[in-house]
Amino acid sequence: MSRRYLQPPPEPELPSSLPRSADAPLLGGRVAVVSGAARGIGAGIARALGYHGATLVLVDTDEAALAATAAGIAAFGVSPAAIVADVTASGTPGLVCTAADDLGGADILVNNVGDFRPDGPFLDSTPDGWGRMFALNLGHVLAMTHALLPGMVERGGGNVLNVSSVEGLRGIPGNAVYGAMKAAVISFTASLAAEVGQHGVRVNALAPDFTDTPQTPMWASTDERYSDHVGKWVPAGRFGHPRDHGDAAVFLVSDQSAFVTGSTLRVDGGTLAAPGWFRRDAKRFTNLPRPLG
Ligand SMILES: NC(=O)c1ccc[n+]([C@@H]2O[C@H](COP(=O)([O-])OP(=O)(O)OC[C@H]3O[C@@H](n4cnc5c(N)ncnc54)[C@H](O)[C@@H]3O)[C@@H](O)[C@H]2O)c1
């Protein structure tokens, strides 16, 4: 019998659910760098920041997808600068810094690139694999922040937003090294926030889960026969959309969250609120191994 999978729902029409002011956009006059901006959560964040008036510098390895995302954002007003580069390469932070400086200097840095693949038991992992996990999930966060932070300090303000994961807040069996890197991103976020708060720079993190992206195509990976399980796994009753992270990012890098720094905001539809508990029906939950009906 061939398996059939769920179809993703249509994309939300607007790139942000927050109202946009045409006269005084929330992020008007701000220059924002977003890494991994071509697709998935990074694209959702880039679209939302652009929609709310930020001038964007977008970085990604996927030239065609980056051009398409940049063209979509240009329709809201300002054309983003698109840099085709690998954030794990040593020259990329300097390249990005120069591009942001040409626009007046980065006020916002979103370190979004990250990947859990390939997964597998720690006992089967290798030092080369650990190095790749470090480079993709933590190394570039340090390098990009190190390159762009001095300008923020010099100008007396800025925002760094790191994209971690719920896996940095809990264990992830089968992917221990990825989980450790994401936990390190959360710890780095908190420590750096304390270091640079006096300069007007805020540092926060997002912890996504279960968001439909090319890396984790949630709907297309869910067998149609278990469609009713989505609401049992995710308290919010659906998988996340990149726009959910765009809205959270707009909050965290705008003055709406002026007194929030060092925080990690879970954007997970509630999956970490009661881990190990599953809905059985409209009124009952279970944490026991049993049929969910
Ligand atoms: N999707 C989820 O449910 C989920 C859950 C937890 C954490 N996250 C985190 O959110 C972030 C984004 O995840 P996603 O699911 O949108 O990923 P994705 O793989 O769907 O998209 C990543 C984007 O980054 C680009 N990219 C990859 N490596 C790059 C590199 N070295 N240099 C420049 N660009 C690069 C890709 O081309 C792509 O456009 C990651 O840090 C990931 O760990 C996602």
Ligand as a Chemical Component Dictionary entry (heavy atoms), coordinates in Angstrom:
data_LIG
# 
_chem_comp.id                   LIG 
_chem_comp.type                 NON-POLYMER 
_chem_comp.pdbx_formal_charge   0 
_chem_comp.three_letter_code    LIG 
# 
loop_
_chem_comp_atom.comp_id 
_chem_comp_atom.atom_id 
_chem_comp_atom.alt_atom_id 
_chem_comp_atom.type_symbol 
_chem_comp_atom.charge 
_chem_comp_atom.model_Cartn_x 
_chem_comp_atom.model_Cartn_y 
_chem_comp_atom.model_Cartn_z 
_chem_comp_atom.pdbx_ordinal 
LIG N1  N1  N 0  12.353 23.971 11.359 1  
LIG C1  C1  C 0  12.264 23.678 12.638 2  
LIG O1  O1  O 0  11.250 23.128 13.125 3  
LIG C2  C2  C 0  13.400 24.017 13.569 4  
LIG C3  C3  C 0  13.363 23.484 14.873 5  
LIG C4  C4  C 0  14.389 23.800 15.749 6  
LIG C5  C5  C 0  15.406 24.669 15.351 7  
LIG N2  N2  N 1  15.426 25.157 14.094 8  
LIG C6  C6  C 0  16.531 26.055 13.720 9  
LIG O2  O2  O 0  16.047 27.119 12.918 10 
LIG C7  C7  C 0  17.054 27.510 11.983 11 
LIG C8  C8  C 0  16.475 27.480 10.585 12 
LIG O3  O3  O 0  15.981 26.170 10.322 13 
LIG P1  P1  P 0  15.145 25.830 9.012  14 
LIG O4  O4  O 0  14.347 24.622 9.348  15 
LIG O5  O5  O -1 14.486 27.046 8.485  16 
LIG O6  O6  O 0  16.356 25.399 8.039  17 
LIG P2  P2  P 0  16.347 25.133 6.446  18 
LIG O7  O7  O 0  17.423 24.133 6.217  19 
LIG O8  O8  O 0  14.987 24.820 5.968  20 
LIG O9  O9  O 0  16.808 26.535 5.845  21 
LIG C9  C9  C 0  18.124 26.986 6.114  22 
LIG C10 C10 C 0  18.556 28.095 5.161  23 
LIG O10 O10 O 0  19.934 28.367 5.479  24 
LIG C11 C11 C 0  20.737 28.229 4.307  25 
LIG N3  N3  N 0  22.051 27.728 4.725  26 
LIG C12 C12 C 0  22.349 26.481 5.159  27 
LIG N4  N4  N 0  23.659 26.380 5.461  28 
LIG C13 C13 C 0  24.188 27.607 5.199  29 
LIG C14 C14 C 0  25.499 28.127 5.304  30 
LIG N5  N5  N 0  26.518 27.380 5.741  31 
LIG N6  N6  N 0  25.709 29.428 4.964  32 
LIG C15 C15 C 0  24.689 30.200 4.509  33 
LIG N7  N7  N 0  23.425 29.741 4.388  34 
LIG C16 C16 C 0  23.178 28.465 4.726  35 
LIG C17 C17 C 0  19.971 27.256 3.415  36 
LIG O11 O11 O 0  20.335 27.402 2.049  37 
LIG C18 C18 C 0  18.522 27.654 3.700  38 
LIG O12 O12 O 0  18.115 28.746 2.895  39 
LIG C19 C19 C 0  18.230 26.550 12.197 40 
LIG O13 O13 O 0  19.170 27.135 13.074 41 
LIG C20 C20 C 0  17.595 25.348 12.872 42 
LIG O14 O14 O 0  18.494 24.611 13.671 43 
LIG C21 C21 C 0  14.455 24.830 13.195 44 
# 
loop_
_chem_comp_bond.comp_id 
_chem_comp_bond.atom_id_1 
_chem_comp_bond.atom_id_2 
_chem_comp_bond.value_order 
_chem_comp_bond.pdbx_ordinal 
LIG N1  C1  SING 1  
LIG C1  O1  DOUB 2  
LIG C1  C2  SING 3  
LIG C2  C3  SING 4  
LIG C2  C21 DOUB 5  
LIG C3  C4  DOUB 6  
LIG C4  C5  SING 7  
LIG C5  N2  DOUB 8  
LIG N2  C6  SING 9  
LIG N2  C21 SING 10 
LIG C6  O2  SING 11 
LIG C6  C20 SING 12 
LIG O2  C7  SING 13 
LIG C7  C8  SING 14 
LIG C7  C19 SING 15 
LIG C8  O3  SING 16 
LIG O3  P1  SING 17 
LIG P1  O4  DOUB 18 
LIG P1  O5  SING 19 
LIG P1  O6  SING 20 
LIG O6  P2  SING 21 
LIG P2  O7  DOUB 22 
LIG P2  O8  SING 23 
LIG P2  O9  SING 24 
LIG O9  C9  SING 25 
LIG C9  C10 SING 26 
LIG C10 O10 SING 27 
LIG C10 C18 SING 28 
LIG O10 C11 SING 29 
LIG C11 N3  SING 30 
LIG C11 C17 SING 31 
LIG N3  C12 SING 32 
LIG N3  C16 SING 33 
LIG C12 N4  DOUB 34 
LIG N4  C13 SING 35 
LIG C13 C14 SING 36 
LIG C13 C16 DOUB 37 
LIG C14 N5  SING 38 
LIG C14 N6  DOUB 39 
LIG N6  C15 SING 40 
LIG C15 N7  DOUB 41 
LIG N7  C16 SING 42 
LIG C17 O11 SING 43 
LIG C17 C18 SING 44 
LIG C18 O12 SING 45 
LIG C19 O13 SING 46 
LIG C19 C20 SING 47 
LIG C20 O14 SING 48 
# 
